[in-house]
Amino acid sequence: MMGNSILITKMQADSLLAVRLEKALVGVKDTMLEQASRMQLGATRLVYYASCFTDNY
């Protein structure tokens, strides 16, 4: 009986860790997508500012 209790506790702990890891990775993904969007906006702004230095402005 003692072995079963330990096994069940370990499985519950593994499940909890998996859920927390999944939430953390979702957060990282969302942050990376937000940062990529900001970089794209910054690149667009840089192109607009750089266009002031071209002949066809």
mmCIF file as gemmi writes it, N, C-alpha and C atoms, coordinates in Angstrom:
data_model
loop_
_atom_site.group_PDB
_atom_site.id
_atom_site.type_symbol
_atom_site.label_atom_id
_atom_site.label_alt_id
_atom_site.label_comp_id
_atom_site.label_asym_id
_atom_site.label_entity_id
_atom_site.label_seq_id
_atom_site.pdbx_PDB_ins_code
_atom_site.Cartn_x
_atom_site.Cartn_y
_atom_site.Cartn_z
_atom_site.occupancy
_atom_site.B_iso_or_equiv
_atom_site.pdbx_formal_charge
_atom_site.auth_seq_id
_atom_site.auth_asym_id
_atom_site.pdbx_PDB_model_num
ATOM 1 N N . MET Axp A 1 ? 0.808 -1.197 0 1 0 ? 1 A 1
ATOM 2 C CA . MET Axp A 1 ? 0 0 0 1 0 ? 1 A 1
ATOM 3 C C . MET Axp A 1 ? 0.851 1.261 0 1 0 ? 1 A 1
ATOM 4 N N . MET Axp A 2 ? 1.954 1.212 0.721 1 0 ? 2 A 1
ATOM 5 C CA . MET Axp A 2 ? 2.811 2.394 0.822 1 0 ? 2 A 1
ATOM 6 C C . MET Axp A 2 ? 3.381 2.766 -0.543 1 0 ? 2 A 1
ATOM 7 N N . GLY Axp A 3 ? 3.705 1.78 -1.349 1 0 ? 3 A 1
ATOM 8 C CA . GLY Axp A 3 ? 4.249 2.029 -2.682 1 0 ? 3 A 1
ATOM 9 C C . GLY Axp A 3 ? 3.239 2.712 -3.588 1 0 ? 3 A 1
ATOM 10 N N . ASN Axp A 4 ? 1.98 2.308 -3.48 1 0 ? 4 A 1
ATOM 11 C CA . ASN Axp A 4 ? 0.936 2.919 -4.285 1 0 ? 4 A 1
ATOM 12 C C . ASN Axp A 4 ? 0.75 4.391 -3.929 1 0 ? 4 A 1
ATOM 13 N N . SER Axp A 5 ? 0.802 4.705 -2.662 1 0 ? 5 A 1
ATOM 14 C CA . SER Axp A 5 ? 0.634 6.086 -2.2 1 0 ? 5 A 1
ATOM 15 C C . SER Axp A 5 ? 1.766 6.968 -2.725 1 0 ? 5 A 1
ATOM 16 N N . ILE Axp A 6 ? 2.96 6.449 -2.681 1 0 ? 6 A 1
ATOM 17 C CA . ILE Axp A 6 ? 4.115 7.203 -3.176 1 0 ? 6 A 1
ATOM 18 C C . ILE Axp A 6 ? 4.001 7.41 -4.68 1 0 ? 6 A 1
ATOM 19 N N . LEU Axp A 7 ? 3.587 6.371 -5.389 1 0 ? 7 A 1
ATOM 20 C CA . LEU Axp A 7 ? 3.436 6.459 -6.841 1 0 ? 7 A 1
ATOM 21 C C . LEU Axp A 7 ? 2.354 7.478 -7.223 1 0 ? 7 A 1
ATOM 22 N N . ILE Axp A 8 ? 1.236 7.453 -6.518 1 0 ? 8 A 1
ATOM 23 C CA . ILE Axp A 8 ? 0.152 8.397 -6.798 1 0 ? 8 A 1
ATOM 24 C C . ILE Axp A 8 ? 0.602 9.825 -6.515 1 0 ? 8 A 1
ATOM 25 N N . THR Axp A 9 ? 1.301 10.039 -5.416 1 0 ? 9 A 1
ATOM 26 C CA . THR Axp A 9 ? 1.804 11.369 -5.078 1 0 ? 9 A 1
ATOM 27 C C . THR Axp A 9 ? 2.774 11.868 -6.138 1 0 ? 9 A 1
ATOM 28 N N . LYS Axp A 10 ? 3.65 10.988 -6.608 1 0 ? 10 A 1
ATOM 29 C CA . LYS Axp A 10 ? 4.611 11.368 -7.647 1 0 ? 10 A 1
ATOM 30 C C . LYS Axp A 10 ? 3.894 11.732 -8.942 1 0 ? 10 A 1
ATOM 31 N N . MET Axp A 11 ? 2.871 10.963 -9.316 1 0 ? 11 A 1
ATOM 32 C CA . MET Axp A 11 ? 2.126 11.245 -10.54 1 0 ? 11 A 1
ATOM 33 C C . MET Axp A 11 ? 1.384 12.575 -10.43 1 0 ? 11 A 1
ATOM 34 N N . GLN Axp A 12 ? 0.834 12.874 -9.266 1 0 ? 12 A 1
ATOM 35 C CA . GLN Axp A 12 ? 0.148 14.145 -9.065 1 0 ? 12 A 1
ATOM 36 C C . GLN Axp A 12 ? 1.129 15.311 -9.144 1 0 ? 12 A 1
ATOM 37 N N . ALA Axp A 13 ? 2.305 15.131 -8.563 1 0 ? 13 A 1
ATOM 38 C CA . ALA Axp A 13 ? 3.327 16.166 -8.613 1 0 ? 13 A 1
ATOM 39 C C . ALA Axp A 13 ? 3.792 16.396 -10.048 1 0 ? 13 A 1
ATOM 40 N N . ASP Axp A 14 ? 3.986 15.321 -10.791 1 0 ? 14 A 1
ATOM 41 C CA . ASP Axp A 14 ? 4.39 15.444 -12.198 1 0 ? 14 A 1
ATOM 42 C C . ASP Axp A 14 ? 3.323 16.167 -13.015 1 0 ? 14 A 1
ATOM 43 N N . SER Axp A 15 ? 2.069 15.854 -12.745 1 0 ? 15 A 1
ATOM 44 C CA . SER Axp A 15 ? 0.972 16.513 -13.461 1 0 ? 15 A 1
ATOM 45 C C . SER Axp A 15 ? 0.944 18.005 -13.15 1 0 ? 15 A 1
ATOM 46 N N . LEU Axp A 16 ? 1.11 18.348 -11.89 1 0 ? 16 A 1
ATOM 47 C CA . LEU Axp A 16 ? 1.118 19.76 -11.486 1 0 ? 16 A 1
ATOM 48 C C . LEU Axp A 16 ? 2.289 20.5 -12.14 1 0 ? 16 A 1
ATOM 49 N N . LEU Axp A 17 ? 3.46 19.876 -12.156 1 0 ? 17 A 1
ATOM 50 C CA . LEU Axp A 17 ? 4.619 20.495 -12.798 1 0 ? 17 A 1
ATOM 51 C C . LEU Axp A 17 ? 4.388 20.688 -14.295 1 0 ? 17 A 1
ATOM 52 N N . ALA Axp A 18 ? 3.745 19.723 -14.931 1 0 ? 18 A 1
ATOM 53 C CA . ALA Axp A 18 ? 3.475 19.833 -16.368 1 0 ? 18 A 1
ATOM 54 C C . ALA Axp A 18 ? 2.525 20.989 -16.659 1 0 ? 18 A 1
ATOM 55 N N . VAL Axp A 19 ? 1.512 21.161 -15.826 1 0 ? 19 A 1
ATOM 56 C CA . VAL Axp A 19 ? 0.562 22.262 -16.013 1 0 ? 19 A 1
ATOM 57 C C . VAL Axp A 19 ? 1.264 23.601 -15.832 1 0 ? 19 A 1
ATOM 58 N N . ARG Axp A 20 ? 2.094 23.706 -14.818 1 0 ? 20 A 1
ATOM 59 C CA . ARG Axp A 20 ? 2.814 24.974 -14.585 1 0 ? 20 A 1
ATOM 60 C C . ARG Axp A 20 ? 3.813 25.27 -15.696 1 0 ? 20 A 1
ATOM 61 N N . LEU Axp A 21 ? 4.482 24.242 -16.194 1 0 ? 21 A 1
ATOM 62 C CA . LEU Axp A 21 ? 5.416 24.435 -17.301 1 0 ? 21 A 1
ATOM 63 C C . LEU Axp A 21 ? 4.673 24.898 -18.545 1 0 ? 21 A 1
ATOM 64 N N . GLU Axp A 22 ? 3.514 24.312 -18.801 1 0 ? 22 A 1
ATOM 65 C CA . GLU Axp A 22 ? 2.717 24.714 -19.962 1 0 ? 22 A 1
ATOM 66 C C . GLU Axp A 22 ? 2.288 26.181 -19.854 1 0 ? 22 A 1
ATOM 67 N N . LYS Axp A 23 ? 1.857 26.603 -18.676 1 0 ? 23 A 1
ATOM 68 C CA . LYS Axp A 23 ? 1.463 28 -18.482 1 0 ? 23 A 1
ATOM 69 C C . LYS Axp A 23 ? 2.648 28.936 -18.683 1 0 ? 23 A 1
ATOM 70 N N . ALA Axp A 24 ? 3.811 28.525 -18.195 1 0 ? 24 A 1
ATOM 71 C CA . ALA Axp A 24 ? 5.007 29.355 -18.348 1 0 ? 24 A 1
ATOM 72 C C . ALA Axp A 24 ? 5.385 29.487 -19.813 1 0 ? 24 A 1
ATOM 73 N N . LEU Axp A 25 ? 5.312 28.391 -20.555 1 0 ? 25 A 1
ATOM 74 C CA . LEU Axp A 25 ? 5.676 28.436 -21.971 1 0 ? 25 A 1
ATOM 75 C C . LEU Axp A 25 ? 4.681 29.261 -22.775 1 0 ? 25 A 1
ATOM 76 N N . VAL Axp A 26 ? 3.415 29.22 -22.41 1 0 ? 26 A 1
ATOM 77 C CA . VAL Axp A 26 ? 2.419 30.056 -23.08 1 0 ? 26 A 1
ATOM 78 C C . VAL Axp A 26 ? 2.735 31.525 -22.828 1 0 ? 26 A 1
ATOM 79 N N . GLY Axp A 27 ? 3.134 31.85 -21.608 1 0 ? 27 A 1
ATOM 80 C CA . GLY Axp A 27 ? 3.515 33.22 -21.295 1 0 ? 27 A 1
ATOM 81 C C . GLY Axp A 27 ? 4.73 33.677 -22.089 1 0 ? 27 A 1
ATOM 82 N N . VAL Axp A 28 ? 5.703 32.8 -22.225 1 0 ? 28 A 1
ATOM 83 C CA . VAL Axp A 28 ? 6.901 33.129 -23.001 1 0 ? 28 A 1
ATOM 84 C C . VAL Axp A 28 ? 6.526 33.354 -24.463 1 0 ? 28 A 1
ATOM 85 N N . LYS Axp A 29 ? 5.661 32.496 -25.001 1 0 ? 29 A 1
ATOM 86 C CA . LYS Axp A 29 ? 5.233 32.635 -26.399 1 0 ? 29 A 1
ATOM 87 C C . LYS Axp A 29 ? 4.527 33.966 -26.61 1 0 ? 29 A 1
ATOM 88 N N . ASP Axp A 30 ? 3.614 34.309 -25.702 1 0 ? 30 A 1
ATOM 89 C CA . ASP Axp A 30 ? 2.888 35.576 -25.833 1 0 ? 30 A 1
ATOM 90 C C . ASP Axp A 30 ? 3.829 36.77 -25.771 1 0 ? 30 A 1
ATOM 91 N N . THR Axp A 31 ? 4.793 36.716 -24.867 1 0 ? 31 A 1
ATOM 92 C CA . THR Axp A 31 ? 5.765 37.805 -24.741 1 0 ? 31 A 1
ATOM 93 C C . THR Axp A 31 ? 6.624 37.918 -25.987 1 0 ? 31 A 1
ATOM 94 N N . MET Axp A 32 ? 7.028 36.786 -26.55 1 0 ? 32 A 1
ATOM 95 C CA . MET Axp A 32 ? 7.846 36.822 -27.763 1 0 ? 32 A 1
ATOM 96 C C . MET Axp A 32 ? 7.065 37.393 -28.942 1 0 ? 32 A 1
ATOM 97 N N . LEU Axp A 33 ? 5.792 37.023 -29.063 1 0 ? 33 A 1
ATOM 98 C CA . LEU Axp A 33 ? 4.968 37.557 -30.153 1 0 ? 33 A 1
ATOM 99 C C . LEU Axp A 33 ? 4.763 39.06 -29.984 1 0 ? 33 A 1
ATOM 100 N N . GLU Axp A 34 ? 4.562 39.504 -28.753 1 0 ? 34 A 1
ATOM 101 C CA . GLU Axp A 34 ? 4.403 40.939 -28.5 1 0 ? 34 A 1
ATOM 102 C C . GLU Axp A 34 ? 5.69 41.687 -28.833 1 0 ? 34 A 1
ATOM 103 N N . GLN Axp A 35 ? 6.823 41.128 -28.454 1 0 ? 35 A 1
ATOM 104 C CA . GLN Axp A 35 ? 8.105 41.765 -28.733 1 0 ? 35 A 1
ATOM 105 C C . GLN Axp A 35 ? 8.367 41.813 -30.241 1 0 ? 35 A 1
ATOM 106 N N . ALA Axp A 36 ? 8.021 40.754 -30.962 1 0 ? 36 A 1
ATOM 107 C CA . ALA Axp A 36 ? 8.202 40.742 -32.417 1 0 ? 36 A 1
ATOM 108 C C . ALA Axp A 36 ? 7.337 41.817 -33.069 1 0 ? 36 A 1
ATOM 109 N N . SER Axp A 37 ? 6.135 41.99 -32.555 1 0 ? 37 A 1
ATOM 110 C CA . SER Axp A 37 ? 5.252 43.037 -33.082 1 0 ? 37 A 1
ATOM 111 C C . SER Axp A 37 ? 5.855 44.414 -32.845 1 0 ? 37 A 1
ATOM 112 N N . ARG Axp A 38 ? 6.411 44.621 -31.655 1 0 ? 38 A 1
ATOM 113 C CA . ARG Axp A 38 ? 7.05 45.909 -31.353 1 0 ? 38 A 1
ATOM 114 C C . ARG Axp A 38 ? 8.257 46.15 -32.246 1 0 ? 38 A 1
ATOM 115 N N . MET Axp A 39 ? 9.022 45.096 -32.518 1 0 ? 39 A 1
ATOM 116 C CA . MET Axp A 39 ? 10.183 45.237 -33.398 1 0 ? 39 A 1
ATOM 117 C C . MET Axp A 39 ? 9.739 45.592 -34.806 1 0 ? 39 A 1
ATOM 118 N N . GLN Axp A 40 ? 8.643 44.998 -35.255 1 0 ? 40 A 1
ATOM 119 C CA . GLN Axp A 40 ? 8.124 45.316 -36.583 1 0 ? 40 A 1
ATOM 120 C C . GLN Axp A 40 ? 7.682 46.775 -36.65 1 0 ? 40 A 1
ATOM 121 N N . LEU Axp A 41 ? 6.998 47.25 -35.619 1 0 ? 41 A 1
ATOM 122 C CA . LEU Axp A 41 ? 6.59 48.656 -35.596 1 0 ? 41 A 1
ATOM 123 C C . LEU Axp A 41 ? 7.81 49.582 -35.572 1 0 ? 41 A 1
ATOM 124 N N . GLY Axp A 42 ? 8.832 49.199 -34.821 1 0 ? 42 A 1
ATOM 125 C CA . GLY Axp A 42 ? 10.053 49.994 -34.774 1 0 ? 42 A 1
ATOM 126 C C . GLY Axp A 42 ? 10.755 50.028 -36.12 1 0 ? 42 A 1
ATOM 127 N N . ALA Axp A 43 ? 10.787 48.894 -36.806 1 0 ? 43 A 1
ATOM 128 C CA . ALA Axp A 43 ? 11.416 48.855 -38.132 1 0 ? 43 A 1
ATOM 129 C C . ALA Axp A 43 ? 10.647 49.724 -39.117 1 0 ? 43 A 1
ATOM 130 N N . THR Axp A 44 ? 9.317 49.686 -39.042 1 0 ? 44 A 1
ATOM 131 C CA . THR Axp A 44 ? 8.505 50.53 -39.913 1 0 ? 44 A 1
ATOM 132 C C . THR Axp A 44 ? 8.778 52.002 -39.639 1 0 ? 44 A 1
ATOM 133 N N . ARG Axp A 45 ? 8.848 52.361 -38.366 1 0 ? 45 A 1
ATOM 134 C CA . ARG Axp A 45 ? 9.132 53.75 -37.992 1 0 ? 45 A 1
ATOM 135 C C . ARG Axp A 45 ? 10.518 54.17 -38.487 1 0 ? 45 A 1
ATOM 136 N N . LEU Axp A 46 ? 11.486 53.261 -38.391 1 0 ? 46 A 1
ATOM 137 C CA . LEU Axp A 46 ? 12.84 53.561 -38.859 1 0 ? 46 A 1
ATOM 138 C C . LEU Axp A 46 ? 12.849 53.804 -40.366 1 0 ? 46 A 1
ATOM 139 N N . VAL Axp A 47 ? 12.09 53.011 -41.114 1 0 ? 47 A 1
ATOM 140 C CA . VAL Axp A 47 ? 12.024 53.196 -42.568 1 0 ? 47 A 1
ATOM 141 C C . VAL Axp A 47 ? 11.406 54.553 -42.886 1 0 ? 47 A 1
ATOM 142 N N . TYR Axp A 48 ? 10.361 54.94 -42.159 1 0 ? 48 A 1
ATOM 143 C CA . TYR Axp A 48 ? 9.734 56.24 -42.4 1 0 ? 48 A 1
ATOM 144 C C . TYR Axp A 48 ? 10.71 57.38 -42.112 1 0 ? 48 A 1
ATOM 145 N N . TYR Axp A 49 ? 11.438 57.281 -41.004 1 0 ? 49 A 1
ATOM 146 C CA . TYR Axp A 49 ? 12.406 58.326 -40.671 1 0 ? 49 A 1
ATOM 147 C C . TYR Axp A 49 ? 13.557 58.356 -41.671 1 0 ? 49 A 1
ATOM 148 N N . ALA Axp A 50 ? 13.994 57.171 -42.123 1 0 ? 50 A 1
ATOM 149 C CA . ALA Axp A 50 ? 15.102 57.104 -43.073 1 0 ? 50 A 1
ATOM 150 C C . ALA Axp A 50 ? 14.696 57.653 -44.436 1 0 ? 50 A 1
ATOM 151 N N . SER Axp A 51 ? 13.405 57.644 -44.73 1 0 ? 51 A 1
ATOM 152 C CA . SER Axp A 51 ? 12.959 58.137 -46.027 1 0 ? 51 A 1
ATOM 153 C C . SER Axp A 51 ? 13.194 59.651 -46.158 1 0 ? 51 A 1
ATOM 154 N N . CYS Axp A 52 ? 13.374 60.338 -45.047 1 0 ? 52 A 1
ATOM 155 C CA . CYS Axp A 52 ? 13.67 61.775 -45.091 1 0 ? 52 A 1
ATOM 156 C C . CYS Axp A 52 ? 15.007 62.053 -45.765 1 0 ? 52 A 1
ATOM 157 N N . PHE Axp A 53 ? 15.9 61.088 -45.747 1 0 ? 53 A 1
ATOM 158 C CA . PHE Axp A 53 ? 17.241 61.274 -46.282 1 0 ? 53 A 1
ATOM 159 C C . PHE Axp A 53 ? 17.35 60.817 -47.733 1 0 ? 53 A 1
ATOM 160 N N . THR Axp A 54 ? 16.27 60.385 -48.354 1 0 ? 54 A 1
ATOM 161 C CA . THR Axp A 54 ? 16.322 59.94 -49.735 1 0 ? 54 A 1
ATOM 162 C C . THR Axp A 54 ? 15.899 61.072 -50.656 1 0 ? 54 A 1
ATOM 163 N N . ASP Axp A 55 ? 16.186 60.924 -51.944 1 0 ? 55 A 1
ATOM 164 C CA . ASP Axp A 55 ? 15.894 61.962 -52.928 1 0 ? 55 A 1
ATOM 165 C C . ASP Axp A 55 ? 14.399 62.09 -53.212 1 0 ? 55 A 1
ATOM 166 N N . ASN Axp A 56 ? 13.667 61.018 -53.14 1 0 ? 56 A 1
ATOM 167 C CA . ASN Axp A 56 ? 12.258 61.031 -53.519 1 0 ? 56 A 1
ATOM 168 C C . ASN Axp A 56 ? 11.327 61.242 -52.341 1 0 ? 56 A 1
ATOM 169 N N . TYR Axp A 57 ? 11.765 61.944 -51.341 1 0 ? 57 A 1
ATOM 170 C CA . TYR Axp A 57 ? 10.95 62.123 -50.139 1 0 ? 57 A 1
ATOM 171 C C . TYR Axp A 57 ? 9.735 62.943 -50.408 1 0 ? 57 A 1
